[in-house]
C-alpha cells in the first residue's frame, strides 16, 4: 500500500506559513481564489493539527481512494482530505478541528493536485513527520490516553496516521 499511496500522491506539496494574528481567514480566501484560477485543489488548515507531510499524504490517499470507490462524504477532494486528516467521522467535526480560524498564526498549505501554485518566499516545506511530537498536541488532536499508552518507542505521529486510516472504518 505504501507504494500505491506514494504513486497516487507524488504531486503533493506541503508547507507551513506564519501569518500575522487575525489574517488566517483572509489568507485562506486569497489562496482559494488563486488555486481556483489555476485549476489546483489546495487545503489550508491549522498547523498545530498537522503532524508532518505524511499526515496529509495519508489523508489525501484515503480521500482519493474513497472518491474513486464512491464512498466519499464530500464532492471536493480538499474537503474529503480534510475529513481524513482530522481523523473524524463527520465533516462538521473535521472543519471545527482543522480550520484555520482568526486565532491561527501558523497554517499548513497543501497542494493536493498537480499544477503551478505560486509559492512565496516565507513558505517552509515540511518534512514527512515530526519526531518527538508533544503529548499535548496529540491529546488536542483526539488521541486517547489508552492510545498514548501504546506509544512505547513509537513516534506519536504514527498514532495520527492510524486515526487517518481509521476514518474508513468509522465512516460506515
N, C-alpha and C positions, 0 to 999 in steps of 0.2 A: 504494500500500500504506500509506503514511503516514496518509492519511485513514481508511482502514479500521481501522488499528491504534488510532488516536485514538478512533474511534467505539466499538470493542469494549472499550476500556479507560478510557472517560471518567469512570468512577466511582472509579478508582484513587486512593488517598491514601497518601502515603509520608512517614514521619517518622523522625528519629533520636532515640534515647533514651539518655541517660547513666545508667549503673547503678553501684551500689557493687560492688566486687570480690566475685566469687563469687555474685552474685544473678541472673545471666542465666537459668539453668535454671528457677528458681522464677518469674521474670518470664514466661518462655515458657509455663509451666504455667498461670499466672494469666490471661494473655492468651488462651490457647487455650480455657479454660473460659468466659471472658467472651464471646468471639466465638461459640463454640458455642451458648451460651444465647441469643444474639441472632440466630442463623442466618447469621452472617457468616463468610467464609473469610479468614483472615489468614496472613501469612508473617512470621516473626521470624527474622532472620539477622544474622550478624556485619556490622557497619558497614564494616569495612575491606575487605570483599569486594564492596561495592556502590559503583558509580560514578555515582550520581545516579538520579533518579526515572525517567529514560528507560531506564535499565538494567532496572529492574523492569517498566516498561511494556512493553518489548520482550519480556521473558521471559513476562509474562502473556499478551500477544498470541499468541505462539508456542504457549504451553501450551493456550490456549483453542482455537486452530486445530487443534492436534494431537488434542485430545479430540473436537472436532466431526468430525474425519475418521477417528476410530478408530485413531489411531497412537500414542496415549498409552502411557506406561510406568507410569503410576500412576492410580489411580481418584480421587485427590484433586487438586483444582485447585491447592492450595497446594504439594503435592509435585511436581506437574508443573511449576509455575512455578519451584520451587527447582531442578529439573533444568536448565531452560533458563537461569536466572540464573547457574548455576555454569559453564556452558559445557562441561559434562562429558557423557559418554555414559551412564554408569551412576549410578543413584540413590545407591548406597553411596558413590561418589566425591563426588557432589554434596553429600551430607549431611556428609561429613567436611570438605569445603572450606568450606561455608557456615554450618554450625550454630553457634549462639551457645552455646558451652560455658562452663564455670566461669570461664575466663580472660577472657571478653569483658566489657568495661566500657562498650562502646557497641554498640547494636544498631540495626537498621533494622526498623521495624514497617510492613508494607504491608497495607492493607485491600484485598483482591482482589475482593470482591463488594459490591454496594450495601448500605447499612444504616447504623445509627447506632452506631458504635463509640465507646465512652467514651474521649475523648482527655484526657490530663492536661496540666496547665499547663506542665510541663517538656519536653513533646514538641516537637521543632522540625521543621517541614516542610522537606523537602529539595528543591532545585531540579532542573531537568531533567538537568544534567550537572555534573561537577566539572572546570572548566577547569584546565589545568596539572597533571593527575594525575601523581603521583610514579611514576617508573620502577620503584622498588622494589615498590610496591603492584601494578603491572601484572605484574611478574615473579611475585610471590606468587600472583596470580590465575591464572597459567599462560600469559601472553603470552610467546612465544618471542623470542629475540634477533633472529631473522630478521624476525618481525612488528614488533618495535620499530624496526628499521631503516627500515620503510616509513612511519614517522610523518611525517617532514619537513613540519612545519607543521600536521599534523592533531592534534586533541585525542586523547589516549590513550584516553579513554572510547569513542571510535569503534571502537577495536580490540576492546573488551569487547563492544560491540553486535554486531560481526562474529562473535565467538565464540558469542554467544547464538543468532544466526541459523544458525550452522554446526551447532548441535546436531541440527537436522533431517537434515542430511547424515550425521553420524556415528552417529545412532541406527539407521540402516538396516543 
